[in-house]
Amino acid sequence: MSFQAPHKAVILARGLGSRMRKEAEGVALSDEQTKAADAGVKAMISVGRPFLDHVISALADAGFTDICLVIGPEHDLIRDYYDTVEKSRVTISYAIQEVPLGTANAVLSAEEFAGDDRVLVINSDNYYPAEALDLLKDVPGSALVGFTREGMLTRSNIAADRLAAFALATADAEGNLDELVEKPDEATAARLGADAVISMNCWLCTPAIFAAAKAIPPSARGEYEITDAVRQAIADGDPYRVVRADVGVLDMSNRGDIASVVDALGDSEVVL
């Protein structure tokens, strides 16, 4: 192998947690879970241990040992916990995104952490199985892990109707990212075909992502989006390999997700 397998991961944990803050009828939470949910800190929802512990443990299982948490200046709950928790497999540092200006802007906060290395960029409210992350060891450049619809339907906690609104990606003849369509309608999904994979924002990026993130304009929502930065990086000559993973991703977006995540991960061994 003429390239180094990636070992750095950036976890985007700056979100406001607006959906998690909302009360959900009929959802019973522990006092500890309620405290984290009320604060909108999805990463710290208790799943036996904080949800983010499970995310980081899976990263370590796949060889990602240098972790950077992108957080806000107010996120003392996260920083205080990871400053003191026992760690034998990973090192954890922080990058501060002062204002939540979007995912591409959050990635820019971690530019110093990345240095000249490739970095994995993932959400803090998703659990990506190590078997999916492990597929990136053999990729020499940038990549998107795309999850099959069958894998997501059978091995995630996301219902089919919600899943239909997730971004779809296709690859060209060389296996590189061709189309990435967010919130596809039925006609678009049919056009993209059965081989299209679902993007869960699991990106392996070369340092080219930082120049791309600085070059893009804000989206219609007024935010700087990582999908736009990836498109810019591709246009600038940095192709993204589409890596197919026939597994599921767990989602921790709102209070209704908590019980299913506990069922899936509550008894899992966590080693940071």
RABEL-V831258 format. One record per run of one state. SS is the DSSP state (alpha for helix, beta for strand, coil for the rest). FROM is the first residue (numbers start at 1). LEN is the number of residues. If there is no record, write none. Layout:
ss->(SS & SS)
from->(FROM & FROM)
len->(LEN & LEN)
This chain:
ss->(coil & beta & coil & alpha & coil & alpha & coil & alpha & coil & beta & coil & beta & alpha & coil & beta & coil & alpha & coil & beta & coil & alpha & coil & alpha & coil & beta & coil & beta & coil & alpha & coil & beta & coil & alpha & coil & alpha & coil & beta & coil & beta & coil & alpha & coil & beta & coil & alpha & coil & alpha & coil & beta & coil & beta & coil & alpha & coil)
from->(1 & 8 & 13 & 18 & 22 & 31 & 40 & 42 & 45 & 46 & 47 & 50 & 51 & 62 & 66 & 72 & 76 & 85 & 91 & 97 & 103 & 109 & 111 & 115 & 119 & 124 & 126 & 129 & 130 & 139 & 142 & 148 & 149 & 156 & 160 & 164 & 168 & 172 & 176 & 182 & 186 & 193 & 197 & 206 & 208 & 216 & 226 & 236 & 240 & 246 & 249 & 252 & 255 & 266)
len->(7 & 5 & 5 & 4 & 9 & 9 & 2 & 3 & 1 & 1 & 3 & 1 & 11 & 4 & 6 & 4 & 9 & 6 & 6 & 6 & 6 & 2 & 4 & 4 & 5 & 2 & 3 & 1 & 9 & 3 & 6 & 1 & 7 & 4 & 4 & 4 & 4 & 4 & 6 & 4 & 7 & 4 & 9 & 2 & 8 & 10 & 10 & 4 & 6 & 3 & 3 & 3 & 11 & 7)
